[in-house]
Amino acid sequence: MSEYHKPLPKPTPTSRPFWEAARRHELSLQRCAACKAYIYYPRARCPHCFSDRLGWERVSGRGKVYSYTVVRRASSRAFADQPYVLAIVELEEGLRMTTNIVAEPHSVQVGMPVVVQFDDVTPEHTLVKFKPA
């Protein structure tokens, strides 16, 4: 593992279970006990029914590209490794996540099946990305 220069997540008490699961190479999302909706990004209340009865559940990690863009101009020196694919992935469980697709930019297409990939960028931080299935 080389030195990592990009911004890293700063887990909060609400998001910590998501990042701890990622370190174990598991994709875990909140699920509301009241209305059964999956929730992403982590929060204190269900955005569907406002219940605070939220738990964590391991999900499949499979989905498809809902939308994407190829970033060709770095927003800062930390992101000078362009081009890279910034995407919204729709998971099998029905919700959407903003993420990176680890693939050649020209190969990515809307509707393309993808699967979760975990990027251990430091000993303490694992990022959730996706790759072609």
N, C-alpha and C positions, 0 to 999 in steps of 0.2 A: 504494500500500500504506500503510494507516494504521498507527499504533503498535499493537502487539499486546501485550495484557496477561495472557493466559492462560499457564499453564505450558507450557514447550517441552521437547521430548525432549532428553535428554543422551546422545548416542550413545556406546556403549562399543566397544572393538575388535571385539566379536562382532556388534553391531547396526549398526555404521557402514555396511556395504554396503547394508542395507535403506534407510537414510535418504539415502544418496548416490543410489540409484536413484530414490527419490521426488523428489529435487531435479531429476532428469532427466525426471520425469513417467513413470516406469516402475514397475510393481509387480514386485518381484523378491523371491523367497522362497528359503530354504534348501531343498536337496534332498539326501537321503542317497545317497551313491554305493553303499553296501552293500545297502540294502533298498528304495531308490527312493522312499521316503516324502517328501512335502513337509512342511516344518516351519515352524510359526509359533507362537510368537515366536522370534526368533533365540536360539540357544544353542550351547554348545561340543560337545555330543554329541547324537546322534539319540535322542529319547525312545522310539523303537520298538525299536531294536536295539543302542543304546549305542555305535554306531560314531562315530569322530571324523572320518570322511571325508565332510565336508559341503561342498557347493558352493552357488553362487547361480544361480538360473534365473529368467528373466523369465516371468511367468505371464499369463494372459488378462485378468485384471481384471474378469471377469464372474462373477456369482453370483446368489444369491437371499437374501432376508431370512429368517434362521432364527428369530430372536426379536428383540424390540425393546421399548423403553419410551420414553415421552415424559417428558422431564424438565421439570417445570413450576416447581420451586422450586430456586433456585440454591444450590449447596453453599458457594459463596463469591462475593464481589463480582466476581471474574474471570469467573464464568459467569452474569452477570446478563442475558445475551441469550436467556433461555429464552422460550418452550419450544423444545427441540431434541430430536432423536431419537438415542438411544443404542441401538445394535443389534449383533447378532451376525450377520455375513454368512457364508454357506457358499459358498465359491468353487467354481468348476467343477472345480478340481483336488482337491476333497474336504476341505479343511481349513476351519476357521472362524476369523474375525477379529473382534475387538471394534472398533467404529468408529462414526462418525456417518453418518446418512443425511441428505443435503442435499435436503430436500423439506418440503412442508407436513406437519406431524405427522398431520393427519387423513387424508392420502393414503397413508400407509405401511401395508402389510399383510404378514403372514407369507406367505412364498412369492413375494413380489413380485421380479421380475427387477431386478437392479441392476448398475451398472458403476462401476469406480473413477473417482474424481475427485480431482485433486491441488489442494490449497489452499496457495498460496505465501504463508505468513503473515509471513515476514521474508525478507530476501535469503538468509539461511543455512538457513532451515527451511521445509520443505514437509510438510504433513500429508496422510495418506492417508485419504480419506473415500469415500463412495459416493453415487450418485444413481440415480434410477429409469432403467432402460434404455430 
